[in-house]
Amino acid sequence: MKKPSFTLVKKVVAGYLLIVLFSLVAIGYALTSLHRQTALSEQLVEVDFKALTLLRTLRQTLLAQESLTKQFLILKDQTFSDLLNRRHLEFSEQWQQLGSLTLETAAPDLSLQVDRYQEAAARCLALLSETRWQEAESCSQLWDPLRGGLLDEFSRLIDLQDQGIDGQLSQLTADSRQAYQITWFLAFLGVLLSAPAAVTLLFSIHRSIRSLLLATREIAEGSFNYEVPIRQQDEFGHLAREFARMGQKVKEMEERSLDANPLTRLPGNLALERELMARIDLGSSFSQLYFDLDHFKAYNDRYGYQAGSDVIARVGELIRQSVDEVGNPDDVLGHIGGDDYVVLTSPDKAEKLAHNVVIAFDRMAPSFYSEEDVKAGNFKGKDRFDVERIFPLLTISVAIVDSENLDSPVASTIGRECARMKEHLKNLPGSNVLRNRRHRLV
């Protein structure tokens, strides 16, 4: 009698070969899917998210230039010149960074628009720095349409980039889900053949894909700090590290886009303007406190730049402490440049906060000077016209503008009212607080 050709050994071998076959197929498919997902993740990290952040930053920089230009033309304060030049330089640097990326949705003439805008910006900035106000206003009228065109183009590109990223993230989710389903099926066949290795592979892939799907959703919703709980040294681990790297890079880009003052680390003009507009849109009553150091230029000339920087940092910390002590939890403190600070608070807290700062500053001011100057109570120095005269010790002026006392409580009217009150305070001796208690038509 002829022995059956399908012996036990052959069954074991066949079963082993089936396990190996299904395992190899499952692993091969998983690796292929992981390779595609890794490539897509690298594209998102290196190009798409970076381009989106740069486009948003460019648009914010243009809006900041527009706001600063209007303030400059209204206030005619040369302190805005450095801010405008810095914004212009930031725009050029950001545009160069964007140019290093391949942005398929950009219009062919976008570079030409940017070149025209920068040429117009350079002309207007030169006129502003030379205080040729009438010519600067005319130049600004030509500059504004170019800026408007760029803002529209950047907004279009941002929308298209958002749509593209959403599509890629959806594709990544779909690929991950499909990879999970097919890999699970192949691995399950291995389990049916009693392959412990296949069962182990199944659970490993199952956990990894679920983690990556959750990470994809979290990042798609803007949670860039989400950490994928995958630690193995394979493609899943590599993809998890790419996700973490992508989140960290996007977070760093967001942080760099903030306009915090580098000396005090307090929010700058853009953050304050956004908060101001939010309160105006809500229709809630608020007060803006404008803090300005008197005779700071003379102090800076006498004691040097480093001492002046220390004063600015200490005053910023002093105002922060006062806000924490007597202000509201949602009060906002900002440093708008130089020796000027702004606090947004409620009307009932404004005056107490201002007087608290004045008292604390007058106590602290002598520590900025030498014993000789403190004893004399003044010192000799040259004013901005290079005329030598006697300057008192540093004092602080606080202008309080209440939104409810203005017919049109917008950023520009509040700024003009603060500037008007500041000029009056500068003519008074000592530290002073002034509040616009009367209703004004601005």
C-alpha positions in Angstrom: 0.0 0.0 0.0 1.4 3.3 -1.0 2.0 5.8 1.8 0.1 9.0 1.7 2.3 11.7 0.3 1.0 14.3 2.7 2.8 13.2 5.8 2.9 14.8 9.2 6.3 16.2 8.5 4.9 17.7 5.3 2.0 19.1 7.2 4.3 20.7 9.7 6.5 22.0 6.9 3.4 23.1 5.0 2.0 24.8 8.1 5.4 26.4 8.9 5.6 27.6 5.2 2.1 29.0 5.4 3.0 30.8 8.7 6.1 32.1 7.1 4.3 33.0 3.9 1.4 34.9 5.7 3.9 36.5 8.1 6.1 37.6 5.2 3.1 39.0 3.3 1.8 40.7 6.4 5.2 42.2 7.3 5.8 43.2 3.6 2.5 45.0 3.3 3.0 46.7 6.7 6.5 47.9 5.8 5.3 49.2 2.4 2.4 51.1 4.1 4.8 52.4 6.7 7.2 53.6 4.0 4.4 55.5 2.3 3.2 57.0 5.6 6.8 58.0 6.6 7.3 59.7 3.2 4.0 61.5 3.6 4.9 62.6 7.2 8.2 63.9 6.0 6.5 65.9 3.3 4.1 67.3 5.9 7.0 68.2 8.3 9.5 69.5 5.8 7.3 71.4 3.4 3.6 71.7 4.1 3.4 72.6 7.7 6.5 74.8 7.4 5.0 76.6 4.3 1.7 77.1 6.1 3.4 78.6 9.2 5.5 80.9 7.0 2.5 82.1 5.0 0.7 82.9 8.2 3.7 84.6 9.6 4.1 86.7 6.4 0.5 87.7 6.6 0.9 88.7 10.3 4.0 90.7 9.4 2.2 92.6 6.7 -0.7 93.4 9.1 1.8 94.5 11.7 3.5 96.8 9.1 0.2 98.3 8.2 -0.7 98.9 11.8 2.7 100.4 12.7 2.7 102.6 9.5 -0.7 104.1 10.5 0.5 104.7 14.1 3.7 106.2 12.8 1.8 108.6 10.5 -0.7 109.5 13.2 1.7 109.9 16.2 4.8 110.9 14.1 7.0 109.2 16.8 10.4 108.2 15.5 10.4 105.2 17.9 8.2 103.5 15.3 11.0 103.7 12.7 13.0 100.9 14.2 9.9 98.7 14.6 9.0 99.3 10.9 12.5 98.5 9.7 12.6 95.4 11.8 9.3 94.2 10.4 10.5 94.9 6.9 13.7 92.9 7.5 11.6 90.0 9.1 9.3 90.0 6.0 12.4 89.7 3.7 13.8 86.8 5.8 10.5 85.0 5.9 10.0 85.4 2.2 13.4 83.9 1.5 12.6 80.9 3.7 9.3 80.4 1.9 11.2 80.6 -1.4 13.3 77.6 -0.4 10.1 75.5 -0.4 8.3 74.3 -3.4 4.8 75.9 -3.2 2.8 74.5 -6.1 -0.3 76.7 -5.3 1.6 80.0 -5.6 0.7 82.4 -8.4 3.5 82.8 -11.1 3.7 86.5 -10.5 3.8 86.3 -6.7 7.6 87.0 -6.6 7.0 90.1 -8.8 4.3 91.3 -6.4 6.7 90.8 -3.5 9.5 92.7 -5.2 7.2 95.6 -6.0 5.9 95.7 -2.5 9.4 95.6 -1.0 10.6 98.4 -3.3 7.6 100.5 -2.3 8.2 99.7 1.4 11.8 100.7 1.2 10.8 104.1 -0.3 8.1 104.8 2.3 10.4 103.7 5.2 13.1 106.1 4.0 10.6 109.0 3.8 9.3 108.1 7.3 12.7 107.9 8.8 13.5 111.4 7.3 10.2 112.7 8.8 8.9 113.8 5.3 5.4 113.2 6.4 3.5 114.5 3.4 5.5 112.5 1.0 5.3 109.5 3.2 1.5 109.7 3.3 1.4 109.8 -0.5 3.8 106.9 -0.7 1.7 105.0 1.8 -1.3 105.4 -0.5 0.6 103.6 -3.2 2.0 101.1 -0.8 -1.3 100.0 0.7 -2.8 98.5 -2.5 0.4 96.4 -3.0 0.1 95.2 0.6 -3.6 94.5 0.1 -2.9 92.4 -3.0 -0.2 90.4 -1.1 -2.6 89.9 1.8 -5.2 88.5 -0.5 -2.7 86.2 -2.2 -1.3 85.0 1.1 -4.9 84.3 2.4 -5.6 82.3 -0.8 -2.4 80.3 -0.4 -3.2 79.7 3.3 -6.6 78.4 2.4 -5.2 76.1 -0.3 -2.4 74.9 2.0 -4.9 74.1 4.8 -7.0 72.1 2.3 -3.9 70.3 1.0 -2.8 69.4 4.6 -6.3 68.2 5.5 -6.3 66.0 2.4 -2.9 64.6 3.2 -3.8 63.9 6.8 -7.1 62.2 5.6 -5.0 60.1 3.2 -2.6 59.2 6.0 -5.5 58.2 8.2 -7.1 56.2 5.4 -3.8 54.4 4.6 -3.2 53.6 8.2 -6.7 52.2 8.6 -6.4 50.2 5.4 -2.9 48.9 6.5 -4.4 47.9 9.9 -7.3 46.0 8.4 -5.3 44.1 5.8 -2.4 43.3 8.2 -4.9 42.2 10.8 -6.5 39.8 8.3 -3.2 38.3 7.2 -2.0 38.0 10.8 -5.3 36.4 11.8 -4.8 33.7 9.2 -1.4 33.0 10.8 -3.2 32.7 14.2 -5.6 30.1 12.7 -2.5 28.1 11.8 -1.4 28.3 15.4 1.5 30.6 14.8 2.4 32.3 18.1 4.7 34.6 16.2 1.9 35.8 14.0 -0.3 36.5 17.1 2.5 38.6 18.6 2.9 40.4 15.3 -0.8 41.0 15.1 -1.1 42.7 18.5 2.0 44.7 17.9 0.8 46.1 14.6 -2.7 46.6 16.0 -1.4 48.7 18.9 1.0 50.6 16.7 -1.6 51.5 14.1 -4.1 52.6 16.6 -1.6 54.8 18.2 -0.6 56.4 14.9 -4.3 56.9 14.0 -4.9 58.7 17.3 -1.7 60.8 16.7 -2.9 61.7 13.2 -6.2 62.9 14.6 -4.6 64.9 17.4 -2.2 66.6 15.1 -5.0 67.3 12.6 -6.8 69.1 15.4 -3.8 71.2 16.3 -2.4 69.3 19.3 1.2 69.4 18.3 2.5 68.3 21.7 0.9 64.9 21.5 3.5 62.1 22.0 2.9 58.8 20.2 3.3 56.0 22.7 5.5 53.8 20.4 9.1 53.0 21.6 10.2 50.0 19.4 13.2 50.5 17.1 11.4 49.8 13.8 9.4 51.7 11.2 6.6 52.3 13.7 9.1 53.8 16.0 10.6 55.8 13.2 7.2 57.1 12.2 6.4 57.9 15.9 9.6 59.9 16.1 8.7 61.7 12.9 5.3 62.6 14.4 7.0 63.9 17.5 9.5 65.8 15.4 6.7 67.3 13.3 4.8 68.5 16.4 8.0 70.0 17.9 8.9 71.8 14.7 5.4 73.2 14.3 5.4 74.3 17.9 8.8 76.0 17.5 7.5 77.8 14.4 4.4 79.0 16.3 6.6 80.3 19.2 8.9 82.1 16.8 5.9 83.8 15.2 5.0 85.4 18.5 6.0 89.0 18.8 7.1 88.9 22.5 9.6 91.6 23.4 13.0 89.9 23.8 14.0 92.0 26.8 11.0 91.6 29.0 9.4 88.6 27.3 6.1 90.4 27.4 3.6 90.4 24.5 4.1 93.1 21.9 2.0 95.2 19.6 0.3 92.4 17.7 -0.8 90.4 20.8 -2.1 93.5 22.5 -4.0 94.6 19.4 -5.6 91.2 19.1 -6.7 91.3 22.8 -7.9 94.9 22.4 -10.0 94.0 19.4 -11.4 91.0 21.2 -12.6 93.1 24.1 -14.1 95.7 21.7 -15.9 93.0 19.7 -17.4 91.6 23.0 -18.6 95.1 23.8 -17.3 94.9 27.4 -16.0 98.0 29.3 -12.3 98.1 29.8 -9.4 100.5 30.6 -6.1 100.8 28.9 -3.2 101.9 31.1 -0.3 103.5 29.2 3.0 103.6 31.2 5.9 105.8 30.1 9.2 106.6 31.8 10.0 110.3 32.0 13.6 111.5 31.2 14.6 107.9 30.2 16.7 109.1 27.2 18.8 111.3 29.5 19.3 108.4 31.9 20.2 106.1 29.1 22.8 108.6 27.8 24.3 109.0 31.2 24.4 105.4 32.5 24.6 103.5 29.2 22.6 101.0 27.2 23.0 98.1 29.6 21.7 100.1 32.6 18.8 101.4 30.5 17.9 97.8 29.5 18.1 96.7 33.2 15.7 99.6 34.1 13.2 98.5 31.3 13.3 94.9 32.5 12.8 95.8 36.2 10.0 98.2 35.4 8.3 95.4 33.3 8.6 93.0 36.3 7.3 95.7 38.6 4.2 96.3 36.5 3.7 92.5 36.2 3.8 92.2 40.0 1.3 95.0 40.4 -1.1 93.4 37.9 -0.8 90.1 39.9 -1.4 91.8 43.2 -4.3 94.2 42.4 -5.5 93.3 38.9 -7.8 90.7 37.4 -6.8 87.2 36.3 -7.6 88.1 32.7 -5.6 91.4 32.6 -3.1 91.7 29.9 0.3 93.3 30.2 2.3 94.2 27.1 5.6 95.9 26.2 5.1 97.9 23.1 8.7 99.0 22.8 11.3 101.1 24.5 10.1 102.4 27.9 6.4 102.1 27.0 4.1 99.5 28.6 0.4 98.8 28.3 -2.1 97.1 30.6 -5.7 96.1 29.7 -7.8 95.8 32.8 -11.3 96.5 34.1 -12.3 100.2 34.9 -12.7 99.4 38.6 -9.1 98.2 38.9 -7.4 100.8 36.6 -6.7 103.6 39.1 -5.6 101.4 42.0 -3.2 99.5 39.7 -1.8 102.7 38.3 -1.1 104.3 41.7 0.3 101.0 43.0 2.9 101.1 40.1 3.7 104.7 40.7 4.3 104.2 44.4 6.5 101.1 43.8 8.4 102.8 41.0 9.2 106.0 43.1 10.6 103.7 45.8 12.7 101.8 43.3 13.9 104.7 41.2 16.8 105.8 43.5 18.4 102.3 43.1 19.0 103.1 39.4 21.4 106.0 40.3 24.7 106.6 41.9 24.8 108.0 45.5 25.9 111.3 44.1 23.0 111.7 41.8 20.5 110.5 44.4 21.8 113.0 46.9 21.6 115.8 44.4 18.2 114.7 43.2 19.2 115.4 39.6 22.0 115.4 37.1 23.3 117.2 34.1 22.7 115.9 30.7 21.9 116.8 27.1 18.3 116.7 25.8 17.3 115.5 22.3 18.3 118.9 20.9 21.8 118.5 22.3 21.2 121.3 24.8 22.7 120.7 28.3 20.3 121.0 31.1 19.4 119.6 34.5 17.3 116.4 34.6 15.5 115.1 37.6 15.5 111.4 38.6 13.4 109.0 36.6 9.6 109.3 37.1 6.7 107.4 35.5 3.6 108.7 33.8 0.4 106.7 33.6 -2.4 107.6 31.2 -5.7 105.7 31.7 -8.2 105.6 28.9 -11.6 104.1 29.6 -13.5 102.6 26.6 -16.8 103.8 28.0 -15.7 107.4 27.7 -15.1 107.1 24.0 -17.7 107.2 21.3 -15.5 105.0 19.1 -13.4 102.7 21.2 -11.1 101.3 18.6 -7.3 100.8 18.7 -6.6 104.0 16.7 -8.8 106.3 18.8 -7.5 104.8 22.1 -3.9 105.3 20.8 -4.6 108.9 19.9 -6.1 109.6 23.3 -3.2 108.0 25.1 -0.7 110.1 23.1 -2.6 113.3 23.9 -2.6 112.5 27.6 1.0 111.4 27.5 2.1 114.8 26.2 0.2 116.5 29.0 1.8 114.3 31.7 5.3 114.9 30.3 4.9 118.6 31.3 4.1 117.8 35.0 6.8 117.2 37.6 7.2 113.9 39.3 5.3 110.7 38.7 1.6 111.2 37.8 -1.6 109.4 36.9 -4.2 110.9 34.5 -7.5 109.4 33.6 -9.9 110.5 30.9 -13.0 110.9 33.1 -15.0 113.1 30.7 -16.8 111.7 27.7 -14.9 112.4 24.5 -15.9 112.4 20.9 -12.8 110.9 19.2 
